[in-house]
Amino acid sequence: MNNSPKEILRFVEENDVKFIRLTFCDVFGNLKNIAVMTNELEQAFSCGIPFDYVKFDSSSHELLLMPDISTLSVLPWRPKSGRVVRFFCSLKNPDRTDYSADMRTNLTNYINELRLCGYSCEISTRCEFYLFDLDEKSEPTKIPHDKGGYLDVAPLDKCENVRREICLSLEEMGLNPKSSCHKHGPGQNEIDFRANEPVNAADDMMHYKTIVKSIAAQCGLFASFMPMPLEKEHGSALNISFMIKKNGENIFGTAPDSLTTEGKCFISGILRRIGEITAFLNPTVNSYSRFGVGSAPKKINFSANSRSALVRLSAICGISPRIEIRSADAACNPYIAFKLILAAGIEGIKNGDTSLYESYSENLPINMETALELSRSSEFVYANLPEKVTDIFFRNLEKQLDIMKNYSDIRSFSDDYYFPYI
């Protein structure tokens, strides 16, 4: 909604809105929020809402939540009487300057810089998740909700009604789902989103996870975005597609055989840097169990044909070509992921180097330790992320690895540390 604060205040009054959720994404990709009453909304627009932000090291300092008025959305699963709406917010320091670790603002600023150089971008996502049954105490189990497989229908697909409710809720909130289906694993599902401007696409991704989990809970199920929740089954991916235009022209051409030099450079840039940014695209120890299983990529490569390549060109008749990055998972912070992938591609264009296009084939990092080492030694990472973000993020990964030392195996650690929360 593109309304003025005055129009939004009128909407709130006329639609019996009683609670305002001011949401933001932390560095680790977790959606956070503060709920305020409607009489605080005018202050939120003019001055922001102060709160104590607890950092990774448990210290805290005061920040301001400033609502983005274009992101107003009614939460459809909440009661119609005394409605709840939400805004995505920017994080500001008490003097109202940008908080440096706010990656939503960082991505917004980066997209504005690209526009000044003649570039525009649309991003779409396809995100997989599993639905599991609950036990008699309403705690999540590892029992999949069905035994269906790829593109199955009822009665094998017992998840279709849940997907229906999720898609209806997404549509009601203006999040633009495009399609949904049963995926390869038992109880595994996927919802495909229409392309959107990068910041909006990241917003949609963040709220998508909340909607999936909320609707699943209402249906007596548990939704998991854990990258590899079941051994010997397909993992859950977050496939990210990019369409980049320079002065209105698609740099990926009009067909696979018309890929421009800029398009080849963009792909080469991603291939060159993907190892260094994998820790941000795959920020859990469990993430690395997915690589190489089923159709999940294991190598850093590009293909215009193979569906198992890490970067592939999607060129369907009648649809503008775009590239798809297939290594990420839903545990990532999408604002960070989108920023780093875009920056890698743009660096490739600036360097004018097509040498890695269709010829590069190295392995992805095999575990968190390797990915963390590559990221920590990457000048590219430090040049494109604020120091506060890298500091907090790397310490979180170190914490994961330290805790894992107390477990006999990765599977037990993943089930305790990730499964109930991702």
Backbone hydrogen bonds, N-H to C=O, Kabsch-Sander energy under -0.5 kcal/mol:
donor,donor_aa,acceptor,acceptor_aa,energy
3,N,1,M,-0.8
8,I,4,S,-2.2
9,L,5,P,-2.4
10,R,6,K,-1.8
11,F,7,E,-2.3
12,V,8,I,-2.6
13,E,9,L,-1.9
14,E,10,R,-2.7
15,N,11,F,-1.6
16,D,13,E,-0.9
17,V,12,V,-2.2
18,K,83,R,-2.5
19,F,83,R,-1.9
20,I,36,V,-3.0
21,R,19,F,-0.5
21,R,85,V,-3.3
22,L,20,I,-0.7
22,L,34,I,-3.1
23,T,21,R,-0.8
23,T,87,F,-2.9
24,F,32,K,-2.2
26,D,30,N,-2.5
29,G,26,D,-2.0
32,K,24,F,-3.4
34,I,22,L,-1.7
36,V,20,I,-2.9
36,V,34,I,-0.5
38,T,18,K,-0.8
40,E,37,M,-2.0
41,L,38,T,-1.5
44,A,40,E,-2.0
45,F,41,L,-2.2
46,S,42,E,-1.9
47,C,43,Q,-3.5
48,G,43,Q,-1.6
49,I,65,L,-1.9
51,F,63,L,-2.2
53,Y,51,F,-0.6
53,Y,61,H,-2.9
54,V,52,D,-0.7
55,K,53,Y,-0.5
55,K,59,S,-3.3
58,S,55,K,-2.1
61,H,53,Y,-1.4
63,L,51,F,-2.7
64,L,92,K,-2.8
65,L,49,I,-2.1
66,M,64,L,-0.6
66,M,90,S,-2.5
68,D,88,F,-3.0
69,I,67,P,-0.8
71,T,68,D,-2.3
72,L,69,I,-0.9
73,S,86,R,-1.5
75,L,84,V,-2.8
78,R,75,L,-1.3
82,G,80,K,-0.6
83,R,16,D,-2.0
83,R,80,K,-0.5
85,V,19,F,-2.1
86,R,73,S,-2.6
87,F,21,R,-2.5
89,C,23,T,-2.2
90,S,66,M,-2.6
92,K,64,L,-2.4
92,K,90,S,-0.5
93,N,97,T,-3.0
96,R,93,N,-3.0
99,Y,91,L,-2.2
100,S,98,D,-0.5
102,D,99,Y,-2.1
103,M,101,A,-1.1
106,N,102,D,-1.8
107,L,103,M,-2.5
108,T,104,R,-2.1
109,N,105,T,-2.6
110,Y,106,N,-2.0
111,I,107,L,-2.5
112,N,108,T,-2.0
113,E,109,N,-1.8
114,L,110,Y,-2.2
115,R,111,I,-2.0
116,L,112,N,-1.5
117,C,113,E,-0.8
117,C,114,L,-0.7
118,G,115,R,-1.8
119,Y,114,L,-2.6
120,S,245,K,-2.1
122,E,243,M,-2.0
123,I,196,N,-3.2
124,S,241,S,-1.8
126,R,239,N,-2.1
127,C,191,I,-1.8
128,E,237,A,-2.3
129,F,189,N,-2.3
130,Y,224,S,-2.4
131,L,187,G,-2.6
132,F,130,Y,-0.5
132,F,222,F,-3.1
133,D,143,I,-2.8
134,L,220,G,-0.6
135,D,139,E,-2.7
138,S,135,D,-2.2
141,T,133,D,-2.1
145,H,131,L,-2.6
148,G,156,L,-0.5
151,L,182,H,-2.9
152,D,149,G,-1.9
156,L,153,V,-1.0
157,D,153,V,-1.6
158,K,156,L,-1.0
163,R,159,C,-2.5
164,R,160,E,-2.2
165,E,161,N,-2.1
166,I,162,V,-2.4
167,C,163,R,-2.9
168,L,164,R,-2.4
169,S,165,E,-2.1
170,L,166,I,-2.7
171,E,167,C,-2.6
172,E,168,L,-2.3
173,M,169,S,-1.5
174,G,171,E,-1.4
175,L,170,L,-2.9
178,K,192,D,-4.3
179,S,192,D,-1.3
181,C,190,E,-1.9
183,K,188,Q,-2.7
188,Q,185,G,-2.0
189,N,129,F,-3.5
190,E,181,C,-2.0
191,I,127,C,-1.6
192,D,179,S,-2.9
193,F,125,T,-2.7
194,R,176,N,-2.3
196,N,123,I,-2.2
201,A,197,E,-2.7
202,A,198,P,-2.2
203,D,199,V,-2.5
204,D,200,N,-2.8
205,M,201,A,-2.0
206,M,202,A,-2.2
207,H,203,D,-2.4
208,Y,204,D,-2.5
209,K,205,M,-1.5
210,T,206,M,-1.1
211,I,207,H,-2.6
212,V,208,Y,-2.7
213,K,209,K,-2.2
214,S,210,T,-2.4
215,I,211,I,-2.8
216,A,212,V,-2.4
217,A,213,K,-2.1
218,Q,214,S,-1.9
219,C,215,I,-1.5
220,G,217,A,-1.6
221,L,216,A,-2.7
222,F,132,F,-2.7
224,S,130,Y,-2.5
225,F,422,I,-0.7
233,E,230,L,-1.1
236,S,227,P,-2.8
237,A,235,G,-0.5
238,L,328,A,-2.3
239,N,126,R,-2.6
240,I,325,I,-2.3
241,S,124,S,-3.0
241,S,239,N,-0.5
242,F,323,I,-3.0
243,M,122,E,-2.2
245,K,120,S,-2.5
246,K,249,E,-2.8
247,N,118,G,-3.3
247,N,245,K,-0.5
249,E,246,K,-1.8
251,I,244,I,-2.5
253,G,250,N,-1.7
258,S,255,A,-2.3
259,L,256,P,-0.7
260,T,251,I,-1.1
263,G,251,I,-0.7
264,K,260,T,-2.2
265,C,261,T,-2.4
266,F,262,E,-2.5
267,I,263,G,-2.2
268,S,264,K,-2.5
269,G,265,C,-2.5
270,I,266,F,-1.7
271,L,267,I,-2.4
272,R,268,S,-2.4
273,R,269,G,-1.5
274,I,270,I,-1.9
276,E,273,R,-0.6
277,I,273,R,-1.3
278,T,274,I,-0.8
278,T,275,G,-0.5
280,F,277,I,-1.2
281,L,277,I,-1.5
282,N,278,T,-2.6
287,S,284,T,-0.7
288,Y,284,T,-0.5
288,Y,285,V,-1.0
289,S,286,N,-1.4
290,R,287,S,-1.1
291,F,287,S,-0.5
292,G,297,P,-0.7
293,V,290,R,-2.1
296,A,293,V,-2.0
300,I,362,E,-4.8
301,N,299,K,-1.0
303,S,311,V,-1.8
309,A,306,S,-0.6
311,V,301,N,-2.4
312,R,310,L,-0.5
312,R,324,E,-1.9
313,L,303,S,-1.7
314,S,312,R,-0.6
314,S,322,R,-3.4
315,A,313,L,-0.8
319,I,316,I,-2.7
322,R,314,S,-1.8
323,I,242,F,-2.0
324,E,312,R,-2.7
325,I,240,I,-3.3
326,R,310,L,-2.5
326,R,324,E,-0.5
329,D,281,L,-1.8
332,C,329,D,-1.8
333,N,280,F,-0.5
337,A,333,N,-2.6
338,F,334,P,-2.8
339,K,335,Y,-1.6
340,L,336,I,-2.6
341,I,337,A,-2.3
342,L,338,F,-2.4
343,A,339,K,-2.7
344,A,340,L,-2.2
345,G,341,I,-2.2
346,I,342,L,-2.8
347,E,343,A,-2.2
348,G,344,A,-1.8
349,I,345,G,-1.8
350,K,346,I,-2.5
351,N,347,E,-2.3
352,G,348,G,-1.1
353,D,348,G,-1.2
354,T,352,G,-0.6
357,Y,354,T,-1.3
359,S,356,L,-1.4
360,Y,356,L,-1.6
362,E,300,I,-1.0
364,L,298,K,-2.8
371,A,367,N,-2.2
372,L,368,M,-3.0
373,E,369,E,-2.0
374,L,370,T,-2.2
375,S,371,A,-2.2
376,R,372,L,-2.7
377,S,373,E,-1.2
378,S,375,S,-1.6
379,E,377,S,-0.6
382,Y,378,S,-1.6
383,A,379,E,-1.9
384,N,380,F,-1.0
384,N,381,V,-0.8
385,L,381,V,-1.3
390,T,386,P,-2.0
391,D,387,E,-2.5
392,I,388,K,-2.4
393,F,389,V,-2.8
394,F,390,T,-2.6
395,R,391,D,-1.7
396,N,392,I,-1.6
397,L,393,F,-2.0
398,E,394,F,-2.2
399,K,395,R,-2.0
400,Q,396,N,-2.2
401,L,397,L,-2.2
402,D,398,E,-2.3
403,I,399,K,-2.6
404,M,400,Q,-2.2
405,K,401,L,-0.9
405,K,402,D,-0.6
406,N,403,I,-1.8
407,Y,404,M,-2.0
413,F,409,D,-1.6
414,S,410,I,-2.9
415,D,411,R,-2.4
416,D,412,S,-1.8
417,Y,413,F,-3.2
418,Y,414,S,-2.2
419,F,414,S,-2.0
421,Y,418,Y,-2.1
422,I,418,Y,-2.5
